[in-house]
Amino acid sequence: MILGVDFGLKNIGLAISEGFIAEPLKTVHSLSEIKKIAGDLKIAKIIVGISEGKSRRLAEEFGNDLKNVLGLPVEFVDETLTSHEAGQKNHSKAAAIILQRYLDDV
């Protein structure tokens, strides 16, 4: 199972996929919540959305933290306009769009 992540300073959107379709999961607020979910769902890989500028650096740092804490492979995908597509407050839907972009490219 693959976990998609829409990183934000206050909210972190999560989505999952067991095949070729990404589904919104939930919004969390900490790395420890993601660690529990990853263990419960037996996540094998994590996809983190990245944008431009300062938020890109923060998302990359968060992705590297996920990799170090969870010991899982982490890949990065362009998240340009995903929050706009999903609606500004729908973080898990944005994560699903990010994950679906990844799935469509593999």
C-alpha positions in Angstrom: 0.0 0.0 0.0 1.2 3.5 -0.9 0.6 6.6 1.3 0.3 10.1 -0.3 1.1 13.1 1.7 0.1 16.8 1.3 2.4 18.5 3.8 1.4 21.7 5.6 2.6 23.4 8.7 -0.7 22.9 10.5 -2.4 20.1 8.5 -1.1 17.1 6.7 -3.4 15.4 4.3 -3.1 11.7 3.7 -4.3 9.4 0.9 -3.8 5.7 0.2 -3.7 3.4 -2.8 -3.6 -0.4 -3.0 -3.4 -0.4 -6.8 -4.1 2.3 -9.4 -6.6 4.5 -7.7 -5.8 7.0 -4.9 -8.4 7.6 -2.2 -8.4 10.4 0.5 -7.8 9.0 4.0 -7.7 11.7 6.6 -6.0 14.9 7.8 -3.5 14.6 10.7 -1.2 17.0 12.5 1.9 15.1 13.4 4.6 12.7 12.3 3.6 10.4 15.2 0.1 10.0 13.7 1.5 9.2 10.3 3.8 6.6 12.0 0.9 4.8 13.6 -1.2 4.9 10.3 1.8 3.6 8.3 2.2 0.7 10.7 -1.5 -0.1 10.9 -1.9 -0.1 7.1 1.4 -1.7 6.3 2.5 1.1 4.1 5.4 0.2 1.7 6.1 3.6 0.1 5.4 7.3 0.8 4.7 9.9 -1.9 5.1 13.6 -0.7 3.9 16.5 -2.7 6.4 19.4 -3.2 5.8 22.9 -4.6 8.1 25.8 -5.1 10.2 28.1 -2.9 10.3 27.8 0.9 7.4 25.4 1.1 9.3 23.0 -1.2 12.3 22.9 1.2 9.9 22.3 4.1 8.1 19.5 2.3 11.5 17.9 1.3 12.7 18.1 4.9 9.4 16.5 6.1 9.8 13.7 3.5 13.3 13.0 4.7 12.0 12.9 8.3 9.4 10.4 7.3 12.1 8.3 5.6 14.3 8.4 8.6 11.6 7.7 11.2 9.6 5.1 9.3 12.4 3.5 7.4 10.3 3.6 4.2 11.2 4.8 0.7 9.9 8.3 0.0 9.5 9.9 -3.4 8.5 13.4 -4.3 5.9 14.6 -6.8 5.0 18.1 -8.0 1.9 19.3 -6.2 1.3 22.5 -8.2 -2.4 23.5 -8.0 -3.5 20.4 -6.0 -4.9 22.6 -3.1 -6.8 24.6 -5.7 -8.2 21.4 -7.3 -9.1 19.9 -4.0 -10.4 23.0 -2.3 -8.2 25.0 0.2 -9.3 23.1 3.3 -9.5 19.5 1.9 -6.0 18.3 2.6 -6.7 14.6 2.2 -8.2 15.2 -1.2 -5.1 17.2 -2.2 -3.0 14.2 -1.0 -5.1 11.9 -3.2 -4.5 14.1 -6.2 -0.7 14.0 -5.5 -0.8 10.3 -5.1 -2.9 9.8 -8.3 -0.3 11.9 -10.2 2.4 9.5 -9.0 0.3 6.4 -9.9 -0.5 7.8 -13.4 3.2 8.2 -14.1 4.4 4.8 -13.0 
